[in-house]
Amino acid sequence: MRRISIFGATGSIGQNTIDLIARDPEGYDVVALTGAGNVARLAEDAVRLGAEVAVTADADRLDDLRTALAGSGVEAAAGADALAEAADRPADWIMSAIVGSAGLVPGLRALRHGTTLALANKESLVCAGPLLLAEAARHGATILPVDSEHSAVFQALVGEDRAAVEQVIITGSGGGLRDWPLERLSEATPEEAGTHPNWDMGQRITIDSASMFNKAMELIETKEFFGLPAERIDTVIHPQSLVHALVQFADGALMAHLGAPDMRHAIGYALNWPERRHLPVDRLDLARVACLDFHSPEAARYPALDLARWVMRRGGLSGAAFNAAKEAALDLFLDRAIRFTDMAPVVEQVLEAMDRAGCLDAAELSLDMVLQTDRDARARARAIAQT
C-alpha cells in the first residue's frame, strides 16, 4: 500500500486525484489532505479516505475544520506552518496542487524526504526552478510533471536522447475569449473570462487561460524542467485541446501526444509511473474528430507570451517577480480594480521597474530571495494599479 498526500485537495487537480485513488481504496494509505476555504469538502474527503490529517491554509478556519472532523479520528490543523508540517510526514507520493507560490515551501519540504512529487503547481518551477530541481537531486527525490502539456512532453521523451530535440511546442486552447474582437477584451468581466470551452478548471486558472498567462507560465516551466533554451520552446493555439504538446526531433520527426481534455490523463500517468494502467477517461475517435486546427497566437491578444519569453532570457529572480505580479494583477481583476487588458501591462511595469532597480539579479537562488521578490512584486503591482 502506497502512502500518499494531496496538497490542494479541494481544487480541480486535487479532486481529480481523489477520484482516481478512491477507485482503488485498498491501494493507498492517505496521509494528508490540504485545502483552503472549502473546509466542508476538505473534511468530507478526509473522512471518506481515512486521512491522518486535514489542513486548511486559512488559520482562521481551524475551529470550523475541527467541528467538521469531530469524532472522525482525523487530525485537524491550519496555517502555513501546518502545511509545512504535513509535507514532512513520510509519504511515497505527494500531489502538489496548491495554486500559486504558496505551493513552493510544502513542495521543497516534501522533496527533502526523497519522495515522488507530482507537480501540478507550475509556480514552483517558474519562481524557483533551479532551487526545486537541486533539492530533488540532493535528496534523490523524483519530480513528475502533472500539467497536461509537460506530462505530454515528458512522455514523448521517454527513451529519447534529449540532445536530439530541436523544438518543444506546447498547445493552448486560447481560452474563453479567443474569438472576441480585440476591442471588446477590455470589457470582459471575471465571469466571462472564467468560462472555458474545453476544460473544467478553477476560476483563477480559467482566467489565466483566457489571458494565456497560464501558457506563459508553462513556457517558463518547460525551460526549467527540461533544461531547454528559450528559442527551442514555442506555443500554438489548438482550439480542440486534443493535442497537448509536440516534440520536434533532429531527424524531422514530430511526436505528438493526444488525449481527451481530462486532467486524469496526466494525474494518472504520474500516479502510476513508470507503469501505465487503465484510466477512466474518454478514448479519442479520430474519425469523429475529423480535423485538428492550429494557428499562431496573436501578440496583441496575448501579450503575456512575450513577457514570458523575456523572463526566460532574463533568468535570475525574474520568474518569481513575473508570477507574483501576475497573481496580484489577477486579484485586482477579480476585485474589478483593473480591466482584463490591464493585467499584462501591470506585470510588464513591475518587471521593468524591478529590473532597473537590480532586484532580479541572482547568481544563485535561495528561498529567502524568492519569497522577498514575491512580496516586492505583489506590492509594486498593487501600487501601480492605484496610480
Beta strands, then each sheet from edge to edge (+ up, - down):
strand 1: 2-7
strand 2: 28-35
strand 3: 53-56
strand 4: 75-78
strand 5: 93-96
strand 6: 116-119
strand 7: 142-145
strand 8: 165-172
strand 9: 233-237
strand 10: 243-249
strand 11: 254-258
sheet 1: 4+ 3+ 2+ 1+ 5+ 6+ 7+
sheet 2: 9+ 8+ 10- 11+
end
